[in-house]
Amino acid sequence: MARPRRRYEDLSPSRVRRWKVLLLARSALVGVLLFVAYYLLPLNGPEGIGVLLLVGGLILLGVVVAWQVRAILNAPFPRLRGFQTLISGIPLLLVVFAAVYYLTGLAQPGSFTEPMYFTVTVFSTVGFGDITAKTDLARTLVTIQMLFNLVVIGLVAKVILGAVDVGQKKRSAEQRKPPQTTEQPEPSTD
């Protein structure tokens, strides 16, 4: 039996606030846990693990975004769910590239210093004054991150915002329909 869906319009203001706080807190927690994992987990694997981590991390990011887009389409709060997706997805992207830069720095000493700072600087497009990629491999990885950032900022943001729009239209259409009753008509005794 299908669970009855809560409609946004039927929720009390206090319940709406509670939902919003819960969704944002969960997203912030995911982001914080990703950064904590980056700093606490050992990243001293074999030399070729960097490429595997990069490819696996980007595939994981794609799966997470696809899963979140599906969730946005069916969410009672599509706009909030889209925001949640960005709050969770961006730290995942940053942690993947920072871990790859860290491993590259281990394999080629001097390639990177302060990999998380470097990753955030590249992602935010503020540029460098104090830190640069030193080796050819490091510059190649930074170029890949810059191009991927453009994709994330452009394409993924468009997909997420499109899903939010579709989700809101879906909610609006549901709002116009009267709630369905679960009562069955009485069988006739003729």
C-alpha positions as CSV (number, residue, x, y, z in Angstrom):
1,M,0.0,0.0,0.0
2,A,1.4,3.4,-1.0
3,R,2.2,5.8,1.8
4,P,0.1,9.0,1.7
5,R,2.2,11.9,0.6
6,R,2.4,15.0,2.7
7,R,1.6,18.0,0.8
8,Y,3.6,21.2,1.5
9,E,0.5,23.2,1.5
10,D,-1.1,21.1,4.3
11,L,1.9,21.5,6.7
12,S,1.7,23.9,9.5
13,P,4.3,26.8,9.5
14,S,6.1,25.2,12.5
15,R,6.3,21.9,10.7
16,V,7.6,23.6,7.5
17,R,10.3,25.3,9.6
18,R,11.2,22.0,11.2
19,W,11.5,20.3,7.8
20,K,13.7,23.1,6.5
21,V,16.0,23.0,9.5
22,L,16.3,19.3,9.3
23,L,17.1,19.2,5.6
24,L,19.7,22.0,5.9
25,A,21.2,20.5,9.1
26,R,21.6,17.1,7.4
27,S,23.3,18.7,4.4
28,A,25.7,20.7,6.6
29,L,26.5,17.5,8.5
30,V,27.3,15.6,5.3
31,G,29.6,18.4,4.2
32,V,31.3,18.5,7.6
33,L,31.7,14.7,7.7
34,L,33.3,14.7,4.2
35,F,35.9,17.3,5.3
36,V,36.5,15.5,8.6
37,A,37.0,12.2,6.7
38,Y,39.5,13.9,4.4
39,Y,41.6,15.1,7.3
40,L,41.3,11.9,9.4
41,L,41.4,9.0,7.0
42,P,44.9,7.8,5.9
43,L,45.7,8.7,2.3
44,N,49.0,6.9,1.9
45,G,47.9,4.1,-0.5
46,P,49.9,2.8,-3.4
47,E,51.2,5.2,-6.1
48,G,48.5,4.5,-8.7
49,I,45.6,5.0,-6.3
50,G,45.3,8.7,-7.2
51,V,43.8,8.0,-10.7
52,L,41.5,5.4,-9.2
53,L,40.4,7.8,-6.5
54,L,39.8,10.6,-9.1
55,V,37.8,8.4,-11.5
56,G,35.9,6.7,-8.7
57,G,35.2,10.0,-6.9
58,L,33.9,11.6,-10.0
59,I,31.7,8.6,-10.8
60,L,30.4,8.7,-7.2
61,L,29.7,12.4,-7.6
62,G,27.7,11.7,-10.8
63,V,25.7,9.0,-9.0
64,V,25.0,11.3,-6.1
65,V,23.8,14.1,-8.4
66,A,21.6,11.7,-10.4
67,W,20.1,10.3,-7.2
68,Q,19.6,13.8,-5.8
69,V,17.9,15.0,-9.0
70,R,15.4,12.1,-8.7
71,A,14.8,13.1,-5.1
72,I,14.3,16.7,-6.0
73,L,11.6,15.7,-8.5
74,N,9.6,13.9,-5.8
75,A,10.5,16.1,-2.8
76,P,7.8,18.1,-0.9
77,F,10.3,21.0,-0.9
78,P,12.1,20.9,-4.3
79,R,13.9,24.2,-3.9
80,L,15.2,23.2,-0.5
81,R,16.2,19.8,-1.7
82,G,18.1,21.4,-4.6
83,F,20.0,23.6,-2.1
84,Q,20.7,20.5,-0.1
85,T,22.1,18.8,-3.1
86,L,24.6,21.6,-3.7
87,I,25.5,21.8,0.0
88,S,26.3,18.0,-0.1
89,G,27.8,17.8,-3.6
90,I,30.3,20.6,-3.6
91,P,32.2,19.3,-0.5
92,L,32.3,15.8,-2.2
93,L,33.9,17.4,-5.3
94,L,36.4,19.4,-3.2
95,V,37.4,16.3,-1.1
96,V,37.9,14.2,-4.2
97,F,40.2,16.7,-5.8
98,A,42.0,17.5,-2.5
99,A,42.7,13.8,-1.9
100,V,44.0,13.4,-5.4
101,Y,46.3,16.4,-5.0
102,Y,47.5,15.1,-1.7
103,L,48.4,11.7,-3.2
104,T,50.1,13.5,-6.2
105,G,52.1,15.4,-3.7
106,L,53.2,12.2,-2.0
107,A,54.1,10.6,-5.4
108,Q,55.8,13.7,-6.7
109,P,57.1,15.7,-3.8
110,G,56.7,19.4,-4.3
111,S,53.7,19.1,-6.6
112,F,51.2,20.5,-4.1
113,T,51.3,22.0,-0.7
114,E,48.1,22.4,1.2
115,P,45.9,20.4,-1.1
116,M,42.5,21.4,0.4
117,Y,43.4,25.1,0.3
118,F,44.5,24.7,-3.3
119,T,41.3,22.8,-4.3
120,V,39.1,25.5,-2.8
121,T,41.1,28.2,-4.5
122,V,40.7,26.5,-7.9
123,F,37.0,25.8,-7.3
124,S,36.2,29.4,-6.2
125,T,38.2,30.8,-9.2
126,V,39.9,33.4,-7.1
127,G,43.3,32.6,-8.5
128,F,46.6,32.1,-6.9
129,G,49.1,34.5,-5.5
130,D,50.7,32.3,-2.9
131,I,50.4,28.7,-4.3
132,T,50.8,27.0,-7.7
133,A,51.0,23.6,-9.2
134,K,54.7,22.8,-9.7
135,T,54.9,19.7,-11.9
136,D,53.3,18.7,-15.2
137,L,51.1,16.1,-13.6
138,A,50.0,18.7,-11.0
139,R,49.2,21.2,-13.8
140,T,47.2,18.6,-15.7
141,L,45.2,17.7,-12.7
142,V,44.4,21.3,-12.0
143,T,43.3,21.8,-15.6
144,I,41.0,18.8,-15.2
145,Q,39.6,20.3,-12.0
146,M,39.1,23.7,-13.7
147,L,37.2,22.1,-16.6
148,F,35.2,19.9,-14.3
149,N,34.3,23.0,-12.1
150,L,32.9,24.7,-15.2
151,V,30.8,21.6,-15.8
152,V,29.6,21.5,-12.2
153,I,28.8,25.2,-12.1
154,G,27.1,25.2,-15.5
155,L,25.6,21.9,-16.4
156,V,25.0,20.4,-12.9
157,A,23.5,23.6,-11.6
158,K,21.2,23.7,-14.7
159,V,20.1,20.1,-14.1
160,I,19.5,20.7,-10.4
161,L,17.6,24.0,-11.0
162,G,15.6,22.3,-13.8
163,A,14.7,19.5,-11.4
164,V,13.6,22.0,-8.8
165,D,11.4,23.7,-11.4
166,V,9.8,20.4,-12.4
167,G,9.3,19.5,-8.8
168,Q,7.7,22.8,-8.0
169,K,5.3,22.4,-11.0
170,K,4.5,18.9,-9.8
171,R,3.7,20.3,-6.3
172,S,1.6,23.0,-7.9
173,A,-0.4,20.5,-9.9
174,E,-0.9,18.4,-6.8
175,Q,-2.1,21.4,-4.9
176,R,-4.8,22.1,-7.5
177,K,-6.1,18.5,-7.2
178,P,-8.4,17.8,-4.3
179,P,-7.0,15.3,-1.8
180,Q,-8.0,11.7,-2.6
181,T,-10.3,9.9,-0.2
182,T,-9.5,6.4,0.8
183,E,-13.2,5.4,1.2
184,Q,-14.6,2.7,-1.1
185,P,-18.2,3.0,-2.3
186,E,-20.6,0.6,-0.7
187,P,-21.4,-2.4,-2.8
188,S,-25.0,-2.5,-4.0
189,T,-27.2,-5.3,-2.6
190,D,-29.4,-5.7,-5.8
